[in-house]
Each structure stands twice: as C-alpha cells, then as structure tokens.
Amino acid sequence: MEALTQLVQHLAATSPHIASLLLVIGSFRLVAKPLFIFLADVAEKTDWNALEKFLQFVEQSKIMRAIFFLFDYIGSIKLPESKRKRAEKAIR
C-alpha cells in the first residue's frame, strides 16, 4: 500500500492534470453507480412513476450511456497478457 501511496504522490507532484482527471473519474464512479442502484431500488419498491420514467430516460440516453462507458473504460485496469498465457493460447 505504501508503494501505491508513493506512486500517487509522485503523479500528483509531476502531473497534476492527470492526477486531477483520475480523481474526477474515480469520484464519479464511486458516487454514480451506487446512486443509480439506490434510485432504481427506491423506484421499484415505491410506485414512484416520475422517478421510474427519469431513470429509464437516463439509462436509455445515448449520451449517458456513452459517459458511463467512457468512465468504465478509462477507469478499468488493463493488464498486459503474461507470456505464459500467450504461449498457452498459441498451443491451442
């Protein structure tokens, strides 16, 4: 954990713009997903039609879907495939 802390501190010192962008993306993911799950649960358990319509509009909106996809794509960790797995795939 200490190594991660040092990496974040170094990134913030050398590239504050990138660190800020990562902070915004992480904060959005941290807040938006549970919020929408909570709102969907409230709309389901209560018969609040206005909330259901709003959530359907947001979920079906191309812009919101693109934003959620972008944040999920940027915020996910993509590790390179190991040499061993590449070798196993080549054998198959």
C-alpha positions as CSV (number, residue, x, y, z in Angstrom):
1,M,0.0,0.0,0.0
2,E,2.9,2.3,0.7
3,A,4.2,1.9,-2.9
4,L,0.8,2.9,-4.2
5,T,0.7,6.0,-1.9
6,Q,4.2,7.0,-3.2
7,L,3.1,6.5,-6.8
8,V,0.0,8.7,-6.3
9,Q,2.1,11.4,-4.6
10,H,4.7,11.3,-7.4
11,L,1.9,11.5,-10.0
12,A,0.3,14.4,-8.2
13,A,3.6,16.3,-8.0
14,T,4.7,15.7,-11.6
15,S,1.4,15.6,-13.5
16,P,-1.3,17.4,-11.5
17,H,-3.6,17.5,-14.6
18,I,-3.6,13.7,-14.9
19,A,-4.0,13.2,-11.2
20,S,-7.0,15.5,-11.2
21,L,-8.6,13.7,-14.1
22,L,-8.1,10.3,-12.4
23,L,-9.6,11.8,-9.2
24,V,-12.7,13.1,-11.0
25,I,-13.2,9.7,-12.8
26,G,-12.8,7.8,-9.6
27,S,-15.1,10.1,-7.7
28,F,-17.8,9.9,-10.4
29,R,-17.6,6.1,-10.4
30,L,-17.7,6.0,-6.6
31,V,-20.8,8.2,-6.4
32,A,-22.8,7.5,-9.6
33,K,-23.1,3.7,-9.6
34,P,-24.4,3.3,-6.0
35,L,-26.6,6.4,-6.5
36,F,-28.3,4.9,-9.6
37,I,-28.7,1.5,-7.9
38,F,-30.3,3.2,-4.9
39,L,-32.6,5.2,-7.1
40,A,-33.7,2.2,-9.1
41,D,-34.4,0.3,-5.9
42,V,-36.4,3.2,-4.5
43,A,-38.4,3.4,-7.8
44,E,-39.0,-0.3,-7.7
45,K,-40.1,-0.6,-4.1
46,T,-42.3,2.5,-4.2
47,D,-44.7,3.2,-7.1
48,W,-43.0,6.5,-7.9
49,N,-43.7,6.7,-11.7
50,A,-41.8,10.0,-12.2
51,L,-38.6,8.5,-10.8
52,E,-39.0,5.4,-12.9
53,K,-39.5,7.5,-16.1
54,F,-36.5,9.6,-15.2
55,L,-34.3,6.6,-14.7
56,Q,-35.4,5.0,-17.9
57,F,-34.7,8.2,-19.8
58,V,-31.2,8.4,-18.2
59,E,-30.4,4.7,-18.8
60,Q,-31.6,4.9,-22.4
61,S,-30.0,8.2,-23.2
62,K,-27.1,7.7,-25.7
63,I,-25.1,10.5,-24.0
64,M,-25.4,9.0,-20.5
65,R,-24.6,5.5,-21.9
66,A,-21.5,6.9,-23.6
67,I,-20.4,8.7,-20.5
68,F,-20.8,5.7,-18.3
69,F,-19.0,3.5,-20.9
70,L,-16.2,6.1,-21.1
71,F,-15.7,6.3,-17.4
72,D,-15.8,2.5,-17.0
73,Y,-13.3,2.0,-19.9
74,I,-10.9,4.7,-18.6
75,G,-11.2,3.7,-15.0
76,S,-10.7,0.0,-15.5
77,I,-7.3,-1.6,-15.2
78,K,-6.0,-3.3,-18.3
79,L,-3.1,-5.6,-17.6
80,P,-0.9,-7.0,-20.4
81,E,-1.2,-10.7,-21.0
82,S,1.5,-12.8,-19.5
83,K,4.0,-14.6,-21.7
84,R,2.8,-17.9,-20.2
85,K,-0.9,-17.3,-21.3
86,R,0.2,-16.2,-24.8
87,A,2.2,-19.4,-25.1
88,E,-0.8,-21.5,-23.9
89,K,-3.0,-19.8,-26.5
90,A,-0.5,-20.4,-29.2
91,I,-0.5,-24.1,-28.4
92,R,-4.3,-24.4,-28.6
